[in-house]
Amino acid sequence: MMTITEPQINLPLFIRGKVRDVYDLGDKLLLVASDRISAFDVVLPTPIPDKGKVLNQISAFWFDQTKTVVKNHLISASVSEYPSNLQQYRSQLEGRSMLVVKTEKFPIECVVRGYISGSGWKEYKQTQSVCGVKLPAGLQESEKLPEPIFTPATKEEGGKHDENISFERMCSIVGQEMSEKLRKISIDIFNTASKVVEAKGLILADTKYEFGLINVNGKKEIILIDEVLTPDSSRFWEKSQYKVGTSPASFDKQFVRDYLESVKWAKTPPAPALPQDIVQKTRAKYLEAFTRITGKSLI
């Protein structure tokens, strides 16, 4: 088992996120999903083995499933199809990397919620709305919404917290026409993915996407970028255990969050190391998510 926290690749670094290192190849980018894990917007010192592979391969699965809804940035996730100068890094890239189109990225996270949970539930209890979207009175925690709602957020870099915003504010940032297109595409992807996972005994409660623009014959076209419908960007619930009025367990890093809460960490760097039982439980949850969503074993 090869765990990678910082890929050793001699290429210009385009950006380093909490999990992904992105390298600049000119008109293309190389995305490498590491095994780093973050919680409360801080990268932890202890990696989760195979986490990067899980995120990368789930994204590849969903890029294929949603390509009829919107085009995406994936060129290839097969190292054998990468440029020759990347072949020397095969052991670091296999299963955890993508060659993608470089785009003009929107500074917005496009969030869709089909159920009232998480930060949306907290806001609803105070205002009976989420990001300016008025919701029916009397909803319970984790209840299914009458229809999915679009609740955008700013996309902050450098470890800053993303900020939930209204659709009107999004329009002021990226324009009315683009905002309406992004809202429609986001909800269409959510509805498509919900049907796929429902057949597998899962519920997609909420998710977030990122989009970029490319030039096609002189016109700008929206495409889906980054990761899509992974346990890091989405809340998946076990359908058989779902119950309104509770906070269902999700296929993500909840074991990590619970541990960090238990040790009274101040949620500022440096973060404490994780014990091996938390690492193994979290790894198992990611692997389970991969198998349940894709129907395959991890490569």
N, C-alpha and C positions, 0 to 999 in steps of 0.2 A: 504494500500500500504506500503510494508516494503522496506525501502531503506537501502542498506548495503554499507558502505564505507570501513570498515575494519572488515572482518569476525572474530568472536571470537571463534576460534577453537583450542583446546588444543592438537595440533599435531606439530611435527617438521616442521618448515617452510623451504621448499626447495629453493624457490625464490619468491620474491615479484616484480611483474612487475608494469607497470603504471596502469593496470586494473585488472590483475589476481593475486591472491595469490595461490601459488602451494605448496602443503604439501607432505612430503615424507612418503610413506607407505611401504618402503622397495623396493620390485620389481615393485611397482605401484606408481602412483602419483594421488593426488586429486587436480583438477583444480577448483577454485572457481572464477567466474567472478563477480567482485564488480560493483557498480554503479559509481565508480570513472571515471572521464573524464580528458583527457590531451589535451593540445593544445600547439603547438610549443615546444614539448618535456617537458612540465612542467605539473604536476598533479595539477588540480584546486581544490580549497577548497569546491566548490559546486558540489554535485553529481547530476546525472540525473536519476530519479527514473525509474526502470525496464531496464535500459540500459544493465546491466549484463545478465539479463534473455534473452534479445533480442540477444545479441552476442552469448551466450551459445547455445540457441536453433536453431539459424540460422546455426551455425557450425555443430550441430548434424544433421540437415537436409542435409547439403552438404556432410558430411562424408558418409551418406547413399547413396547419389546421385552419388558420385565419387568412391565408393569402387571397382567398376569394372575396374577403371583406375589404382588405386594404393591402397594398404592397408593403414589403418590409425590406430592411437593409441587408439581410443575409445573402452573401454570395456563396459561401461554403463553410461547413463545419467539419470537413474532411481534410486532415493535414496533407494527405497525398495530393490534393488539388491546390495547395498553397504555392506561392512563388518559391523557387529553388533556394533562395537565401534563408528561408524559414525552416527548411528540412532538418537542419542541425539541431533545432530546438524541439524536435518531435516528442521527446519524452516529457517535456513540460507542457506541450500544446494538446496532445492527444486527449480527446474527450472533453476538454475544458476551454476550447477556444473557437472563435469564429472570425472569418474574414468578412468584413462588411463594407458597405458603401459609406463614404463620408458625406454627412449632411449638414445643413444649417439647422441646428437644434432649437426647438421652441423652449423658452425658459419656464415651462409650465409642466406640472405633473397632472395628467388627466385621470382623475379618480372617478370610478363608478361604484355605487353602492346599491346592492339589491336587498340588503338587510340592514337594520339599524343596530350598529355595534361599534365598539372601540371609541375613537374620538368623536365619531358621529353621534353615538348614544349620549356621551357627556354633553355635547352641544345641544342636542335635542331636549334634554332634561331642563336646560336653562332657558332655551328660546323657542322651543317647539319647531325648530328649523335647523337645517344643516347648510352652511355656506350660502345663506340667503334663500334656500329652497324651503318653502313652507310645507310642513308635513301634517298629516291628520293628528288630531288629539288622541291621547290614550294609548299610544303605541307602547309596547313592552320591549325590554332589551332583547335583541336578536330577532325581533319580529320581521317577517318579510314585508317589504314595502309594496304599495299598490303597483308601482312600476319602478324600474331602476332609475336612480337620480345621478346627475353629473355634478360633482363637487370638486372643482379644480384647486390646485395648490401651487404656490410658487416653487420653483426648483432652485434650491440654494446650494451653493458649492462650499467647499472648505469646512464641512462639519457643522454648518449652521442649520438650524431647524427649518424645515419647509413650513410655509404658512398657508393655512386654508384661506381661500379667497372666494368672493362671489363671482358669478359668471360675468357680471357687469365689469368688475375689475379686470378679469381676464381679457375682456373685449378691449379695454383701454391699453392692455399690454401688447396683444398680438392682432387686434383688429376684429371687428364684428364678423366678417365673412369667414375668416379662418377659425374663429372660436366656434361658430355654429357647425362648421365642417368637422372640427375635432370632437365636438360633443356628440354628433351623430355617429361618427366612426367608432368612438369609444363605447357607446352604448350597444352598437351593433356587434362589436367584438365580444362584449360581456354576454350578450344574449346567445351568441354562437357557442362560446365556451361553456356557458351554464348548461346547455343541452348536452354537450359532450361529457361533462363530469357528472351530471345527474344520472346518466346511464351507467356510471361506474360507482354509484352509491355515495357521491360526494355533493356538497353544496358549495357553490362559489358565492361567498357573502359579499366580498368587495375586492377591488383590485385597482392598480394604478398603472398607467402606461406613460411612455415618452414618445414623442414624434419629432420628425425632422422634415426639412424640405429639400428636394432635389430639382434640378432643372431638366425638364423633358421637352425637347423641341421648343425651347424658348419659354416654356411655361413652368411655373413652380408647382410641384406635386407633393402631397403629403405622403410620407411613408412611416411605418412603425419601426422604432429603433430600440436599442438597449436590451433589456430583458422583458419577457412577457409571461404573465400568469404563472409565476414561480411562487414557492412558499415564502420568498423574501418580499414579493411585491403584491401578494394576494392572501386573502383569508379563506382557506378551504376547511369545511366542517364535514364530519362524518354524518351522513344523512340519518342513519339508524339511531344516532345518539342526540340528534338535534331536538331541543326543547325550548319553546318560547319562554322568556323570563329568566333565562340563564345565560352564561357566557361560555358557549361550547369550546372545547379544546380544539385548537387548530394545528395544522401540519407545518409548524414553523419552529422558531427558537424560544418557545415559551418556557422550556426547561431552563434555559439560560437566564431569561428575565427573572423567573421565580427565584433562582439561586442568588442572583445579584441583589434582589430585594431582601432576601433572607440574611445576607451578610452586611446589610445596612451601608452598602457602598454609596458614596455621595453623587454618583453619576457624572463625575468629572475625571479626566485623565489624571494619573494612570489607572487603568481598570485592573481588578484582581485577576489572577489566573483561575482557570476553571478546573475543578477536580475531574478525574477521569470518568467517573460514573455519569456526570452531567454531559461530558463530551460524547460518550457512547450512546446515551439516550437521545441526544440531539441528532447525532449522525443517523441513528436508526429511524428517527421521525422523518428526516429528509429522504432517506432511501425508500421509506414506505410511501411517501408522497410521490416520488418518481415512478414507482411501480404501479401505484393506483391510477395515476394520471395517464401514463404512457402505455401501460400494459406490458412493459419490457423490463429486463434487468439492466442495471447500470453497466455501461461499457467502460 
